[in-house]
Amino acid sequence: MEEHLDENLDESNYKQRTYNVIPITIALIMAGFLCMLNETLLNMALKKLMVQFIISANTVQWLSTGYMLIMGIAIPVSALLIQSFTTRQLFLASVTIFLIGTIVSGFSTGFSILLIGRLIQAIGTGILIPNIVNTLLIINPINKRGKALGIFNLVMFCAPAIGPTLSGLIIQSLNWRWLFFIILPFSVISLILGYNYIENVTELTKPPIDLLSIILSTIGFGGFIYGVSNIGSTYIYLIAAPIIVACIALAAFVLRQLHMSEPMLDMHPFKESMFSLGCILMIIMHMINFATMLILPMFLEGALGLTAFTAGILMLPGGLINGIVSPISGHLYDKFGPKALIIPGYAISTIAFLLLSRFVSMTISIPVIIALHCLSLIAVGLINTPVQTNSLNQLSPKYYPHGTAIMNTLQQIAGAFGTSLFVAIMSASQKKYLFDVSNPVSAKHQALSLVFGVHHTFAIETCVLVVALILSLFIANNNLKKKAL
């Protein structure tokens, strides 16, 4: 009873103060858009980078996977940072770090320097995104959070979705370095907006920094993604050893958090069953979505022979549709709850990938690709905002930083894991195909091997989505009960 009263008091304390919501939201959204756009901005340049730096698909994909991985490592620390530094300090620091990474990437002279620049960008993004979500939760009342997070998710998914299109447009006429140079002035504008409008909205508790927790989470998440990225390697130890070490480190990390009086990442949110289920559904959706945003451009360029610009243009309609659906689904969530959106979303996604797995070939028509890609991103728009909002609404305000950090960590780790896993599956399937043909170096067989690999990948993604569809049936409309109280 006392705990329940404390939670109500905690909630009321958040509502006592009024905020200048619109300028704060604009500053947050612009910064978030730039950071998330950058997550997929290199996708259409990967083929050229492979040629320029003489590297394989498994190596070059680390420019995307590494970005998501470092975000996944940085985000758990964000719960600690949110309680240790003001909202404004964190915003300005994260955008500055992103700006430094952009400069390093743009002026890089080799693949290693380019990757380092990307990882610096990812640190800034990993600190920024949870701060954005936490701030939006605090400055908006519970009955408007679905709409607010819907607008934010327009950024989270529309920006990465249009990244390949912008990338293709730039690569068509300019050097790949301009992918970073164009971002620079907008990053500076974002920094100025944040300096002028961001308010401090959190109460600082300044918990102690636990270096062991940071080390364990870094080894755990990093080792797991590295092991998965080696699927298809002839050396089994490169897969097994990192994953085993990672699992041990993650288990130790969780146990440590449970036994600490002031954990770096509080595990109490997982006591809420709808929060835990929401995390699982979010993981699956991000695994599929981010992997597809990397694999589909590879298919369009490598198998169908399209230019980077044309392939990017074909990715644009889906991104725009997702940008429209995300805020609408947030508004519908506030009215009807999560079940009415999440279940149809996963049903649509399953159908889209089932059709993709059946129709993918050297002769697949462009309208079919566009239609199925749009369908898959409509599903993402229906799923993401309701899952995220419903999960966080289960928590009391004192757990917002931890719940936000957990969900954002799992999102990025899922994206990195999904990208590594499905690119590895695609590459392994390609090798199998080429091993069985008489002339594996011919352009025709190279293209056919890619088709074979993409077909297998989409088929496996369909099976994963079926599992998610079944799990979505257990979502409860908790937010409607909360509104009625």
C-alpha positions as CSV (number, residue, x, y, z in Angstrom):
1,M,0.0,0.0,0.0
2,E,2.8,2.4,0.9
3,E,4.6,1.6,-2.2
4,H,1.5,2.3,-4.3
5,L,1.1,5.7,-2.5
6,D,4.7,6.5,-3.1
7,E,4.3,5.8,-6.8
8,N,1.2,8.1,-7.0
9,L,3.1,10.9,-5.2
10,D,6.0,10.3,-7.6
11,E,3.7,10.7,-10.5
12,S,2.1,13.8,-9.1
13,N,5.5,15.4,-8.6
14,Y,6.2,15.0,-12.3
15,K,3.0,16.8,-13.1
16,Q,3.3,19.8,-10.8
17,R,5.6,21.6,-13.2
18,T,4.7,22.8,-16.6
19,Y,7.1,22.8,-19.5
20,N,7.5,24.6,-22.8
21,V,6.7,21.4,-24.6
22,I,6.8,22.4,-28.2
23,P,10.3,24.0,-28.4
24,I,11.8,21.2,-26.2
25,T,10.2,18.6,-28.5
26,I,11.5,20.3,-31.7
27,A,15.0,20.4,-30.3
28,L,14.9,16.8,-29.2
29,I,13.3,15.5,-32.5
30,M,15.9,17.3,-34.7
31,A,18.8,15.8,-32.8
32,G,17.2,12.4,-32.8
33,F,16.5,12.6,-36.5
34,L,20.1,13.3,-37.4
35,C,21.5,10.5,-35.2
36,M,19.0,7.9,-36.4
37,L,19.3,8.9,-40.0
38,N,23.0,8.3,-39.7
39,E,22.3,4.7,-38.6
40,T,21.5,3.6,-42.2
41,L,23.1,6.5,-44.1
42,L,26.0,4.4,-45.3
43,N,23.8,1.4,-46.5
44,M,23.9,2.4,-50.2
45,A,27.7,3.2,-50.0
46,L,28.7,-0.2,-48.7
47,K,29.3,-1.7,-52.1
48,K,31.6,1.1,-53.1
49,L,33.4,0.9,-49.7
50,M,33.9,-2.8,-50.2
51,V,35.7,-2.1,-53.5
52,Q,37.7,0.9,-52.2
53,F,38.9,-0.7,-49.0
54,I,39.0,-4.3,-50.5
55,I,36.9,-5.8,-47.7
56,S,34.1,-8.4,-47.6
57,A,30.4,-8.0,-46.9
58,N,30.8,-9.4,-43.4
59,T,33.5,-6.8,-42.7
60,V,31.8,-3.8,-44.2
61,Q,28.5,-4.5,-42.4
62,W,30.3,-3.5,-39.2
63,L,29.8,0.1,-40.2
64,S,26.1,-0.5,-39.5
65,T,26.3,-3.3,-36.9
66,G,29.1,-1.6,-35.0
67,Y,27.0,1.6,-34.8
68,M,24.1,-0.3,-33.3
69,L,26.3,-2.3,-31.0
70,I,28.0,0.7,-29.5
71,M,24.6,2.3,-29.0
72,G,23.5,-0.9,-27.2
73,I,26.6,-0.7,-25.0
74,A,26.2,3.1,-24.3
75,I,22.5,3.0,-23.6
76,P,22.6,1.0,-20.4
77,V,24.9,3.6,-19.0
78,S,22.4,6.3,-19.9
79,A,20.2,5.4,-16.9
80,L,23.1,6.2,-14.7
81,L,23.9,9.4,-16.6
82,I,20.3,10.6,-16.6
83,Q,20.4,10.5,-12.8
84,S,23.9,12.0,-12.6
85,F,23.7,15.0,-15.1
86,T,21.0,17.5,-16.0
87,T,18.9,17.0,-19.1
88,R,20.6,19.9,-20.8
89,Q,24.1,18.8,-20.0
90,L,23.5,15.3,-21.4
91,F,21.8,16.7,-24.6
92,L,24.7,19.1,-25.3
93,A,27.4,16.5,-24.5
94,S,25.7,13.8,-26.7
95,V,25.3,16.0,-29.7
96,T,28.9,17.3,-29.3
97,I,30.2,13.7,-29.3
98,F,28.1,12.9,-32.4
99,L,29.5,16.0,-34.1
100,I,33.1,14.9,-33.3
101,G,32.4,11.4,-34.7
102,T,30.9,12.9,-37.9
103,I,34.1,15.0,-38.5
104,V,36.4,11.9,-37.9
105,S,34.3,9.8,-40.3
106,G,34.2,12.5,-43.0
107,F,38.0,13.0,-43.0
108,S,38.9,9.3,-42.5
109,T,41.7,7.9,-44.7
110,G,41.0,4.2,-44.2
111,F,38.4,1.7,-43.1
112,S,39.6,1.6,-39.5
113,I,39.4,5.3,-39.1
114,L,36.0,5.4,-40.7
115,L,34.8,2.7,-38.3
116,I,36.2,4.6,-35.3
117,G,34.4,7.7,-36.4
118,R,31.1,5.7,-36.7
119,L,31.6,4.3,-33.2
120,I,32.2,7.8,-31.8
121,Q,28.9,8.9,-33.4
122,A,27.2,5.9,-31.9
123,I,28.3,6.8,-28.4
124,G,26.7,10.2,-28.8
125,T,23.5,8.6,-30.2
126,G,23.4,6.0,-27.4
127,I,23.5,8.7,-24.8
128,L,21.0,11.0,-26.6
129,I,18.1,8.6,-27.5
130,P,17.2,7.5,-23.9
131,N,17.4,11.1,-22.8
132,I,14.9,12.1,-25.5
133,V,12.5,9.3,-24.5
134,N,12.8,10.0,-20.8
135,T,12.3,13.8,-21.3
136,L,9.2,13.2,-23.5
137,L,7.7,10.9,-20.8
138,I,8.2,13.5,-18.1
139,I,6.9,16.6,-20.0
140,N,3.8,14.9,-21.4
141,P,0.9,13.6,-19.3
142,I,0.1,9.9,-19.5
143,N,-2.9,10.4,-21.8
144,K,-0.7,12.2,-24.4
145,R,2.4,10.0,-24.3
146,G,1.2,7.7,-27.1
147,K,1.0,10.7,-29.5
148,A,4.3,12.2,-28.2
149,L,6.2,8.9,-28.6
150,G,4.5,8.4,-31.9
151,I,6.1,11.6,-33.2
152,F,9.4,10.5,-31.8
153,N,9.1,7.1,-33.4
154,L,8.5,8.9,-36.7
155,V,12.1,9.9,-36.2
156,M,13.3,6.5,-35.0
157,F,12.0,4.7,-38.0
158,C,11.4,7.2,-40.8
159,A,15.0,8.6,-40.5
160,P,16.7,5.1,-40.8
161,A,14.2,4.2,-43.6
162,I,15.0,7.3,-45.7
163,G,18.7,7.0,-45.0
164,P,19.3,4.6,-47.9
165,T,17.5,7.0,-50.3
166,L,19.5,10.0,-49.2
167,S,22.6,7.9,-49.3
168,G,21.9,6.7,-52.9
169,L,21.3,10.3,-54.0
170,I,24.6,11.6,-52.6
171,I,26.6,8.6,-53.8
172,Q,25.2,9.0,-57.3
173,S,26.9,12.5,-57.7
174,L,29.3,13.0,-54.8
175,N,32.0,11.1,-52.9
176,W,30.8,9.0,-49.9
177,R,32.5,11.5,-47.5
178,W,29.7,13.9,-48.3
179,L,27.4,11.6,-46.4
180,F,29.1,13.0,-43.3
181,F,29.8,16.6,-44.5
182,I,26.1,17.2,-45.2
183,I,25.3,16.2,-41.6
184,L,27.7,18.6,-40.1
185,P,25.8,22.0,-40.4
186,F,22.6,20.4,-39.2
187,S,24.4,19.0,-36.2
188,V,25.6,22.5,-35.3
189,I,22.1,23.9,-35.6
190,S,20.8,21.1,-33.4
191,L,23.4,22.0,-30.8
192,I,22.3,25.7,-30.9
193,L,18.6,24.7,-30.5
194,G,19.4,22.5,-27.6
195,Y,21.4,25.2,-25.9
196,N,18.5,27.7,-26.2
197,Y,15.5,25.5,-25.5
198,I,16.3,22.3,-23.6
199,E,15.1,22.5,-19.9
200,N,16.2,20.3,-17.0
201,V,13.4,18.0,-16.2
202,T,14.9,15.2,-14.1
203,E,15.7,15.0,-10.4
204,L,19.4,14.2,-9.9
205,T,20.2,11.4,-7.4
206,K,23.9,11.0,-8.5
207,P,24.2,7.2,-7.9
208,P,27.7,5.8,-7.6
209,I,29.5,4.7,-10.8
210,D,30.0,1.0,-10.9
211,L,32.8,0.2,-13.3
212,L,32.4,-3.5,-13.0
213,S,28.8,-3.3,-14.3
214,I,29.9,-1.2,-17.2
215,I,32.7,-3.7,-18.1
216,L,30.3,-6.7,-17.8
217,S,27.7,-5.1,-20.0
218,T,30.3,-4.1,-22.6
219,I,31.8,-7.6,-22.7
220,G,28.3,-9.2,-22.7
221,F,26.7,-7.3,-25.5
222,G,29.8,-6.8,-27.5
223,G,30.9,-10.4,-27.3
224,F,27.4,-11.7,-28.2
225,I,27.2,-9.6,-31.4
226,Y,30.7,-10.4,-32.4
227,G,30.1,-14.1,-32.0
228,V,26.9,-14.0,-34.1
229,S,28.6,-11.9,-36.8
230,N,31.0,-14.9,-37.4
231,I,28.2,-17.3,-38.2
232,G,29.3,-19.0,-41.5
233,S,32.9,-18.9,-40.5
234,T,34.9,-22.1,-40.9
235,Y,36.4,-21.5,-37.4
236,I,33.7,-22.6,-34.9
237,Y,35.6,-21.1,-32.0
238,L,35.1,-17.6,-33.4
239,I,31.4,-18.2,-32.9
240,A,31.2,-20.3,-29.8
241,A,33.9,-18.6,-27.6
242,P,32.6,-15.0,-27.8
243,I,29.0,-16.1,-27.3
244,I,29.9,-18.3,-24.2
245,V,31.9,-15.5,-22.7
246,A,29.2,-13.0,-23.5
247,C,26.5,-15.1,-21.8
248,I,28.6,-15.5,-18.7
249,A,29.2,-11.7,-18.6
250,L,25.5,-10.9,-19.1
251,A,24.5,-13.3,-16.4
252,A,27.0,-11.8,-14.0
253,F,25.8,-8.3,-15.0
254,V,22.1,-9.1,-14.2
255,L,23.0,-10.8,-10.9
256,R,25.1,-7.8,-9.9
257,Q,22.2,-5.4,-10.7
258,L,19.8,-7.5,-8.6
259,H,22.0,-7.4,-5.6
260,M,23.1,-3.7,-5.7
261,S,21.4,-1.1,-3.6
262,E,21.8,1.4,-6.4
263,P,22.1,-0.6,-9.7
264,M,23.4,0.9,-12.9
265,L,20.4,-0.6,-14.7
266,D,17.5,-1.5,-12.4
267,M,15.9,-4.9,-13.3
268,H,12.6,-4.2,-11.4
269,P,10.7,-3.2,-14.7
270,F,10.9,-6.9,-15.7
271,K,8.6,-7.7,-12.8
272,E,5.8,-6.2,-15.0
273,S,4.8,-9.0,-17.3
274,M,3.5,-6.6,-20.0
275,F,6.9,-4.7,-19.9
276,S,8.7,-8.0,-20.4
277,L,6.5,-9.1,-23.2
278,G,6.8,-5.7,-24.9
279,C,10.6,-6.1,-24.8
280,I,10.4,-9.4,-26.6
281,L,8.1,-8.0,-29.3
282,M,10.3,-5.0,-29.7
283,I,13.4,-7.2,-30.0
284,I,11.9,-9.3,-32.8
285,M,10.6,-6.2,-34.7
286,H,14.0,-4.5,-34.6
287,M,15.9,-7.6,-35.6
288,I,13.8,-8.0,-38.7
289,N,13.5,-4.3,-39.6
290,F,17.2,-3.3,-39.4
291,A,18.4,-6.4,-41.1
292,T,16.0,-5.8,-44.0
293,M,17.2,-2.2,-44.4
294,L,20.7,-3.6,-45.1
295,I,19.9,-6.7,-47.0
296,L,17.3,-5.3,-49.4
297,P,19.6,-2.6,-50.9
298,M,22.3,-5.3,-51.3
299,F,19.8,-7.4,-53.3
300,L,18.6,-4.4,-55.4
301,E,22.2,-3.5,-56.4
302,G,23.9,-6.9,-56.4
303,A,21.1,-9.1,-57.9
304,L,19.0,-6.7,-60.0
305,G,21.9,-4.5,-61.0
306,L,20.3,-1.2,-60.0
307,T,22.4,1.8,-59.2
308,A,22.7,3.1,-55.6
309,F,20.5,6.1,-56.5
310,T,17.7,3.9,-58.0
311,A,17.9,1.4,-55.1
312,G,17.7,4.3,-52.7
313,I,14.6,5.8,-54.4
314,L,12.9,2.4,-54.2
315,M,13.4,2.4,-50.4
316,L,11.9,5.9,-50.0
317,P,8.1,5.1,-50.3
318,G,8.3,2.7,-47.4
319,G,10.1,5.2,-45.2
320,L,7.6,7.9,-46.0
321,I,4.6,5.7,-45.3
322,N,6.2,4.6,-42.0
323,G,6.6,8.3,-41.1
324,I,2.9,8.8,-41.6
325,V,1.8,5.7,-39.8
326,S,4.0,6.1,-36.6
327,P,2.3,9.3,-35.2
328,I,-1.1,8.0,-36.3
329,S,-0.6,4.7,-34.4
330,G,0.4,6.7,-31.3
331,H,-2.9,8.7,-31.4
332,L,-4.9,5.4,-32.0
333,Y,-3.0,3.8,-29.1
334,D,-4.3,6.6,-26.8
335,K,-7.8,5.8,-27.9
336,F,-8.0,2.1,-28.4
337,G,-5.0,0.5,-26.6
338,P,-2.2,-1.7,-27.9
339,K,-4.0,-4.9,-29.0
340,A,-5.9,-3.2,-31.8
341,L,-2.6,-2.2,-33.4
342,I,0.1,-4.7,-32.4
343,I,-1.7,-7.9,-33.5
344,P,-2.7,-6.6,-37.0
345,G,0.8,-5.1,-37.3
346,Y,2.5,-8.5,-36.8
347,A,0.0,-10.2,-39.0
348,I,0.7,-7.7,-41.8
349,S,4.5,-8.1,-41.3
350,T,4.3,-11.9,-41.4
351,I,2.3,-11.8,-44.7
352,A,4.7,-9.3,-46.2
353,F,7.9,-11.4,-45.5
354,L,6.1,-14.6,-46.5
355,L,5.4,-13.0,-49.9
356,L,8.9,-11.6,-50.2
357,S,10.5,-15.0,-49.5
358,R,8.3,-16.6,-52.2
359,F,8.7,-13.9,-54.9
360,V,12.3,-12.9,-54.5
361,S,14.1,-13.7,-57.8
362,M,16.1,-12.2,-60.7
363,T,12.8,-11.5,-62.4
364,I,10.8,-10.0,-59.5
365,S,9.1,-6.7,-60.6
366,I,10.0,-3.4,-59.0
367,P,6.3,-2.6,-58.1
368,V,6.1,-5.8,-56.1
369,I,9.3,-5.0,-54.2
370,I,8.0,-1.4,-53.4
371,A,4.5,-2.7,-52.4
372,L,5.9,-5.4,-50.0
373,H,8.5,-3.1,-48.5
374,C,5.8,-0.5,-47.9
375,L,3.6,-3.2,-46.3
376,S,6.4,-4.2,-44.0
377,L,7.0,-0.7,-42.8
378,I,3.3,0.0,-42.3
379,A,3.5,-3.0,-39.9
380,V,6.5,-1.4,-38.1
381,G,4.5,1.8,-37.6
382,L,1.6,-0.1,-36.1
383,I,3.8,-2.1,-33.8
384,N,6.6,0.1,-32.5
385,T,4.8,3.0,-30.8
386,P,2.1,0.9,-29.1
387,V,4.6,-1.6,-27.8
388,Q,7.0,1.0,-26.5
389,T,4.3,3.2,-24.9
390,N,2.4,0.4,-23.4
391,S,5.5,-1.1,-21.9
392,L,6.7,2.1,-20.3
393,N,3.2,3.0,-19.0
394,Q,3.4,-0.1,-16.7
395,L,6.2,1.6,-14.7
396,S,6.2,4.2,-11.9
397,P,8.1,7.4,-12.7
398,K,11.1,6.4,-10.6
399,Y,11.7,3.6,-13.1
400,Y,11.3,5.6,-16.3
401,P,15.1,6.1,-16.8
402,H,15.7,2.4,-16.3
403,G,12.7,1.2,-18.3
404,T,13.7,3.6,-21.1
405,A,17.3,2.5,-21.0
406,I,16.3,-1.2,-21.0
407,M,14.0,-0.8,-24.0
408,N,16.4,1.3,-26.0
409,T,19.3,-1.0,-25.2
410,L,17.4,-4.0,-26.4
411,Q,16.2,-2.2,-29.5
412,Q,19.8,-1.4,-30.6
413,I,21.2,-4.8,-29.5
414,A,18.4,-6.5,-31.4
415,G,19.1,-4.3,-34.5
416,A,22.8,-5.2,-34.3
417,F,22.1,-8.9,-33.6
418,G,19.5,-9.1,-36.3
419,T,21.8,-7.5,-38.9
420,S,24.7,-9.7,-38.0
421,L,22.6,-12.8,-37.8
422,F,20.7,-12.4,-41.1
423,V,23.7,-11.0,-43.1
424,A,25.7,-14.0,-41.8
425,I,22.8,-16.4,-42.9
426,M,22.7,-14.7,-46.3
427,S,26.5,-15.0,-46.7
428,A,26.5,-18.6,-45.6
429,S,23.7,-19.4,-48.1
430,Q,25.6,-17.7,-50.9
431,K,28.7,-19.7,-50.1
432,K,26.7,-23.0,-50.2
433,Y,25.2,-22.1,-53.6
434,L,28.5,-21.1,-55.1
435,F,30.1,-24.3,-53.8
436,D,27.6,-26.4,-55.7
437,V,28.0,-24.7,-59.1
438,S,30.7,-25.2,-61.8
439,N,31.7,-21.6,-62.4
440,P,31.3,-19.7,-59.1
441,V,33.1,-16.6,-60.2
442,S,30.7,-15.8,-63.1
443,A,28.6,-12.7,-62.8
444,K,25.4,-14.7,-63.3
445,H,26.2,-17.2,-60.5
446,Q,27.3,-14.4,-58.2
447,A,23.9,-12.7,-58.7
448,L,22.0,-16.0,-58.4
449,S,23.9,-16.8,-55.1
450,L,22.7,-13.5,-53.7
451,V,19.1,-14.3,-54.7
452,F,19.5,-17.7,-53.0
453,G,20.9,-16.1,-49.8
454,V,18.2,-13.4,-49.6
455,H,15.4,-16.0,-50.2
456,H,16.6,-18.1,-47.3
457,T,17.0,-15.1,-45.1
458,F,13.5,-13.8,-45.7
459,A,12.1,-17.3,-45.1
460,I,13.8,-17.5,-41.7
461,E,12.6,-14.0,-40.9
462,T,9.0,-15.1,-41.7
463,C,9.3,-17.9,-39.1
464,V,10.5,-15.5,-36.5
465,L,7.6,-13.2,-37.2
466,V,5.1,-16.1,-36.8
467,V,6.5,-16.5,-33.2
468,A,6.0,-12.7,-32.6
469,L,2.4,-12.9,-33.9
470,I,1.6,-15.6,-31.5
471,L,3.1,-13.7,-28.6
472,S,1.3,-10.5,-29.5
473,L,-2.0,-12.3,-28.7
474,F,-1.1,-12.1,-25.0
475,I,-0.8,-8.3,-24.9
476,A,-3.3,-6.7,-22.4
477,N,-4.9,-3.3,-22.8
478,N,-3.5,-2.0,-19.5
479,N,-3.5,1.6,-20.6
480,L,-7.3,1.6,-20.9
481,K,-7.6,0.4,-17.3
482,K,-5.2,3.1,-16.2
483,K,-7.2,5.8,-17.9
484,A,-10.4,4.6,-16.2
485,L,-8.9,4.9,-12.7
